[in-house]
Amino acid sequence: MLEYDIAKLSCGHCVRAVTEAVQEVDPAARVEVDLGRKHVSIQTQAEAARIVAALAEAGYPPADG
């Protein structure tokens, strides 16, 4: 499980954008977003570096990625 804090998370659009970015890398990935904590949990078989790159490209770079 990958865990990231993403400062730019603030609304439903952000949740969709983050989920779509992850699922472009791994369509079977499970993405859980906690807007209040600005935190994302991702269950995936993809490499962490690919997920981080996809999030950054979508405009949501992880704070600890």
N, C-alpha and C positions, 0 to 999 in steps of 0.2 A: 504494500500500500504506500502510495506517495502522498505526502502531506505538504501543503504550501500555504503561506500567508500571501495574499494578494491585495495590496493597498487600494487598488482601483475598483474593487468590488463594491457596488452600491445599489444595484437594482436588478430587476428581472432580466433586462436586456443583457447585463453583465453575466448573469448566470447562464443564459442561452449561449452567449458568445464563447464563454469558457468551455462549456460542455461540448459545443460544436467543434472547437479547436482540438480538444482532446480526442473526440471521436473521429476526427479526420485522420489521426495517427493510428488509433485503435478503435474501430467501430464497436467492439464488444466491451469497451471500458465502461466502468461504473463511476459516475462523478457525483459527489455530494458536496454541496456548497452551503456554508453557514455565513449568510450575509452579515449578521451581527458581529461575528468575529473576523470577518473578511478572510475566511479560511476555506481551503478546498482539499478534499480527500479524494484520491483517485485510485481505483483498483484497476490495474492494467498489466498486460504482459509486455508492453512496449518499454523501451529503455527510457530512463528518467530524462536523459539529455534531449531526446526527441520530444517528450512532453513539454519540457521547459521551453524549448525552441518554438513549439507550436503556440504556447501561451503567450510568449513574448511577441511573436509575429501578429497575434490577434490583438495586441495592445494591453495585455494583462501579465506583465512579467512578475514571476514569483519573487518575493523578498528574499527567500533563502534558496533560490535556485540557481 
